[in-house]
Amino acid sequence: MGNECSKIYDCVIVGGGVIGAFVARELMRYSGGFLLLEAGNDVSVGTTKANSGIVHAGFDAAPNTRKAKYNVLGSRLMERKCRELDVPYKRNGALVLAFGNDGDLRKLRARGMTNGVDTEIISGDVARALEPRLSEKATSALFAPSSAIVSPYELAIACCENFIDNGGELKTDTRVKTVKRGARGFWYVETEHDVFLTRSVVNAAGLYSDDIHNSACADKLKTTARRGQYMLLDKAALPIERTVFQTPTALGKGVLVAPTCHGNTVIGPSAEDVADRSDAATTADVLDAVFERARLSVPTLSKRDIITQFSGLRAVCGDDFVLGESADGFFDAVGICSPGLASSPAIGEYLAGAVAQKLGLGENKKFEPRREGIFRFAEATDEERARMIERDPSYGRIVCRCETVTEGEIAEAVRRGAVDLDGVKRRVRAGMGRCQAGFCTPNLIKIIARELGISPNFVTKNGGGSTVLWQVDNGGGK
């Protein structure tokens, strides 16, 4: 067992993905001491970083489920939360295509009506008037105007920054081993090095949330890792403006073609249950199948536009979210697969409010909901750029040409918590463009090393042993 910390927290949140980040941020509306623990070397490095980025409208979730309730509530909250947190958000609408039989569309529309979501069934011709690149074989579509897109990892990062700015504590590289009720009535959250005492716990550990639950509760849960493989297209592709689905299956909402908030197009995901909860591999056969499936919706898609492939793992635990107080002062957020991103603002508010009510926490009148994002040189006007360069000349030195990201933005990303190349990428998009960091990596390494005060040899892609540079022994011991 690690060293027992003397400080007693009101709540410890386990997991720094978008769910844990929103819970932590919303807890700061209350007076208390709060700690967020993340196993990775940064927040948003699990399911959240490899996500479609879709704020689902809520027509697909089965009525009278937690998925339906929190999806619809979260979708309605998301725009305001993103505005407060200075995170990209776009209400672009969604189309679910049918190819010859619109029976499934009618069922989806009926679900949507029950869930309180406005949709309409339109003809294939009307759908193509909205999206000219859609397949001629699409005979009808369900149109959901309230569907939106957001950057999931930027959202989680922004929540965590706002949490810290309001007085919360964050510890990364801190994997929780067990959570147990102690003799003094506190919960003991044990990590590899320390034991944290707290009056309550929120379990938002994603793929490992069943382990955390099972260490704390008499009843047992089991999560399944479901892998989704994706392709990202260059901005030049620009095939569509709205999110395009096909009718969903038992394994999920199916293969989609969707724009991102930054102008790319994402295709995917697959749906493969895997035994290894760290198996985020991509495979040629599955990606080929995903691409061909996507071309049923948008036939003009070209593999020449693919700039990268990636996969993400989401935790599935039965047919619905596991949410709420599972033991005295222990709160679960387990099995938060799709529509987890869309639900995250509402889940955050719900669990934070439940903890506050349980502990009798008062209002934090100093809570500041607004967070200012990093200056985006690529999106600024010439006048805004000139003012920023006058204030800090490093904003006049472009490092990432594909995404027009400056040295000043990269340095600010490190100051705000990025510790590796992927952390910088998630915060300011350096390396996200067509060349996938082929040009800017050397300068990125120099800037990260300088800001962290480390040797460039120790800069990693994504933590652990993923160093980019290494030193060859030339026979002289160096």
ABEGO torsion letter per residue (X at the ends): XBBBBABBBABBBBEABAAAAAAAAAAAABBEBBBBBBABABBGABAAABBAGBBBAGAABBBGBAAAAAAAAAAAAAAAAAAAAGBBBBBAEBBBBBBGBAAAAAAAAAAAAAAGBBBBBBBAAAAAAABAABBAABABBBBBAABBBBBAAAAAAAAAAAAAAAGBBBBBGBBBABBBBBAAGBBBBBBAABBBBBABBBBAAEAAAAAAAAAABABBBBBBBBBBBBBBBBAAAGABABBBBBBBBAAEAEBBBBBBAAGBBBBOBBBBBBABAABABBBAAAAAAAAAAAAAABAABBAAABABBBBBBBBBBEABBBBEBABBGBBBBBGBBOBAAAAAAAAAAAAAAAAAAAAGBBBBAABBABBBBBBBAAABBAAAAAAAAAABAAAABBABAAAGBBAAAAAAAAAAGBABAAAAAAAAGBGABAAGGAAAAAAAAAAAAAAAGBBAAABBAAEEAABABBBBBAGAGX
